[in-house]
């Protein structure tokens, strides 16, 4: 799933996104929270990437999981897109928010 999210992120990163105040704060909506509860695989994917179990995903953990298959520029762009608080790591909340936004951008 994380591979699919990263692939989708790379595909969508070239497209300009309309920004609203709600999107800028990147807080999950009630609908997003419900979607997450219905998709426990998101949590499992997050936990699988969190190799040191610190409840954060850092770039090294992503690199390790992709075993050199990922271009450094793509990884950097992924973190720009997902790391909302610019901490250098991806929290579970950031991951859920990003995954939900990708899901809501897909045509029905």
One Martini backbone bead per residue (centre of mass of N, CA, C, O) as a GRO file, in nm:
protein
  108
    1UNK     BB    1   0.059   0.062  -0.022
    2UNK     BB    2   0.293   0.258   0.000
    3UNK     BB    3   0.375   0.225  -0.290
    4UNK     BB    4   0.109   0.338  -0.403
    5UNK     BB    5   0.127   0.614  -0.267
    6UNK     BB    6   0.395   0.697  -0.387
    7UNK     BB    7   0.311   0.672  -0.679
    8UNK     BB    8   0.077   0.874  -0.661
    9UNK     BB    9   0.247   1.111  -0.567
   10UNK     BB   10   0.423   1.125  -0.820
   11UNK     BB   11   0.190   1.173  -1.018
   12UNK     BB   12   0.053   1.430  -0.861
   13UNK     BB   13   0.298   1.636  -0.821
   14UNK     BB   14   0.268   1.771  -1.116
   15UNK     BB   15   0.000   1.870  -1.004
   16UNK     BB   16  -0.188   2.122  -0.934
   17UNK     BB   17  -0.330   2.235  -0.630
   18UNK     BB   18  -0.596   2.315  -0.469
   19UNK     BB   19  -0.641   2.549  -0.200
   20UNK     BB   20  -0.742   2.522   0.131
   21UNK     BB   21  -0.769   2.567   0.455
   22UNK     BB   22  -0.816   2.267   0.521
   23UNK     BB   23  -0.569   2.165   0.359
   24UNK     BB   24  -0.347   2.327   0.511
   25UNK     BB   25  -0.397   2.172   0.791
   26UNK     BB   26  -0.440   1.856   0.746
   27UNK     BB   27  -0.705   1.758   0.871
   28UNK     BB   28  -0.897   1.516   0.938
   29UNK     BB   29  -1.189   1.414   0.854
   30UNK     BB   30  -1.457   1.232   0.922
   31UNK     BB   31  -1.440   1.076   0.657
   32UNK     BB   32  -1.142   0.997   0.681
   33UNK     BB   33  -1.167   0.844   0.947
   34UNK     BB   34  -1.366   0.636   0.839
   35UNK     BB   35  -1.188   0.525   0.614
   36UNK     BB   36  -0.968   0.426   0.803
   37UNK     BB   37  -1.142   0.226   0.968
   38UNK     BB   38  -1.200   0.062   0.689
   39UNK     BB   39  -0.857   0.063   0.658
   40UNK     BB   40  -0.625  -0.119   0.822
   41UNK     BB   41  -0.391  -0.122   0.613
   42UNK     BB   42  -0.274   0.155   0.677
   43UNK     BB   43  -0.160   0.087   0.951
   44UNK     BB   44   0.015  -0.150   0.863
   45UNK     BB   45   0.189   0.006   0.665
   46UNK     BB   46   0.306   0.199   0.866
   47UNK     BB   47   0.432  -0.016   1.055
   48UNK     BB   48   0.616  -0.144   0.836
   49UNK     BB   49   0.788   0.130   0.794
   50UNK     BB   50   0.835   0.141   1.112
   51UNK     BB   51   1.121   0.004   1.207
   52UNK     BB   52   1.175   0.159   1.504
   53UNK     BB   53   0.897   0.223   1.652
   54UNK     BB   54   0.840   0.570   1.672
   55UNK     BB   55   0.581   0.672   1.504
   56UNK     BB   56   0.774   0.718   1.250
   57UNK     BB   57   0.866   0.824   0.919
   58UNK     BB   58   1.160   0.801   0.749
   59UNK     BB   59   1.369   0.809   0.484
   60UNK     BB   60   1.530   0.553   0.558
   61UNK     BB   61   1.288   0.363   0.577
   62UNK     BB   62   1.205   0.393   0.284
   63UNK     BB   63   1.469   0.309   0.153
   64UNK     BB   64   1.477   0.026   0.275
   65UNK     BB   65   1.207  -0.077   0.149
   66UNK     BB   66   1.309  -0.002  -0.160
   67UNK     BB   67   1.602  -0.093  -0.223
   68UNK     BB   68   1.691   0.146  -0.446
   69UNK     BB   69   1.414   0.219  -0.626
   70UNK     BB   70   1.450   0.524  -0.530
   71UNK     BB   71   1.450   0.838  -0.603
   72UNK     BB   72   1.558   1.106  -0.427
   73UNK     BB   73   1.357   1.313  -0.550
   74UNK     BB   74   1.100   1.151  -0.489
   75UNK     BB   75   1.135   1.137  -0.186
   76UNK     BB   76   1.138   1.438  -0.135
   77UNK     BB   77   0.856   1.497  -0.253
   78UNK     BB   78   0.699   1.315  -0.065
   79UNK     BB   79   0.774   1.473   0.195
   80UNK     BB   80   0.656   1.741   0.109
   81UNK     BB   81   0.359   1.628   0.078
   82UNK     BB   82   0.333   1.482   0.380
   83UNK     BB   83   0.508   1.675   0.569
   84UNK     BB   84   0.335   1.913   0.735
   85UNK     BB   85   0.549   1.997   0.987
   86UNK     BB   86   0.855   1.968   0.895
   87UNK     BB   87   1.017   1.723   1.065
   88UNK     BB   88   1.116   1.469   0.864
   89UNK     BB   89   0.849   1.318   0.929
   90UNK     BB   90   0.591   1.062   0.943
   91UNK     BB   91   0.291   1.048   1.062
   92UNK     BB   92   0.000   0.897   1.098
   93UNK     BB   93  -0.173   1.144   1.039
   94UNK     BB   94  -0.032   1.222   0.775
   95UNK     BB   95  -0.084   0.955   0.632
   96UNK     BB   96  -0.390   0.958   0.642
   97UNK     BB   97  -0.437   1.227   0.505
   98UNK     BB   98  -0.295   1.157   0.240
   99UNK     BB   99  -0.447   0.898   0.165
  100UNK     BB  100  -0.728   1.036   0.161
  101UNK     BB  101  -0.663   1.246  -0.061
  102UNK     BB  102  -0.608   1.039  -0.282
  103UNK     BB  103  -0.884   0.901  -0.269
  104UNK     BB  104  -1.057   1.169  -0.327
  105UNK     BB  105  -0.913   1.221  -0.620
  106UNK     BB  106  -1.053   0.988  -0.725
  107UNK     BB  107  -1.249   0.853  -0.938
  108UNK     BB  108  -1.570   0.694  -0.919
   0.00000   0.00000   0.00000
